[in-house]
Amino acid sequence: MPVKLVKGQKISLEKESGGALSQVVMGLGWDAAGKKGFFGFGGGQQIDLDASCVLFDEAGNVVDTVWFRQLQSKDGSITHTGDNLTGEGEGDDEQIIVDLTRVPANVKSLMFVVNSFTGQNFSQVQNAFCRLVNRSNNAEIARYDLSCQGDHSAQIMAKVYRHNNEWKMHAIGENASGRTFNDLLPAMRPHV
């Protein structure tokens, strides 16, 4: 049974998944907040949110990034499956696949963020979530609800990090503003 994370909660990925993990998927899903037109029909909007992963070393320096303009880390351990421009459909709208066995030893943490490149804010978003899935059996390990209404255009979702030779996850849920992960770096730094 997956853990329903609350802001600030930390979990051991191996403990929650029931064993060693080699690959995980960070999924991001969302829907446009319901805007109805004449007689409840039409008037629908599209929301373009972007998931990114920023790799940090022990000193808090950026080692690499994975986002819609760079779909794979330079070492090949992390892959973004592509940019979803609408949020339409069920399940994950964007996914970032992480091969934990290939993440370089100098990388201490992977910070997962979401932002609106087009500047839309979270008051226009509903049913937003991020979830971590064991890629070997598609079992959901943890889920974090991101649907906090507000005028922010980004959020630092979660961090997957090494601690005592074990991978852990921290649900951060810090609201921010910015069009890309670069704009969010100052808000990420306290959580590295």
Secondary structure as GFF3:
##gff-version 3
##sequence-region A 1 192
A	DSSP	beta_strand	3	5	.	.	.	ID=ss1
A	DSSP	beta_strand	10	12	.	.	.	ID=ss2
A	DSSP	alpha_helix	13	17	.	.	.	ID=ss3
A	DSSP	beta_strand	23	32	.	.	.	ID=ss4
A	DSSP	three_ten_helix	38	40	.	.	.	ID=ss5
A	DSSP	beta_strand	50	57	.	.	.	ID=ss6
A	DSSP	beta_strand	62	66	.	.	.	ID=ss7
A	DSSP	beta_strand	78	80	.	.	.	ID=ss8
A	DSSP	beta_strand	94	99	.	.	.	ID=ss9
A	DSSP	beta_strand	107	115	.	.	.	ID=ss10
A	DSSP	three_ten_helix	122	124	.	.	.	ID=ss11
A	DSSP	beta_strand	125	134	.	.	.	ID=ss12
A	DSSP	beta_strand	139	145	.	.	.	ID=ss13
A	DSSP	beta_strand	154	163	.	.	.	ID=ss14
A	DSSP	beta_strand	166	176	.	.	.	ID=ss15
A	DSSP	alpha_helix	181	188	.	.	.	ID=ss16
A	DSSP	three_ten_helix	189	191	.	.	.	ID=ss17
###
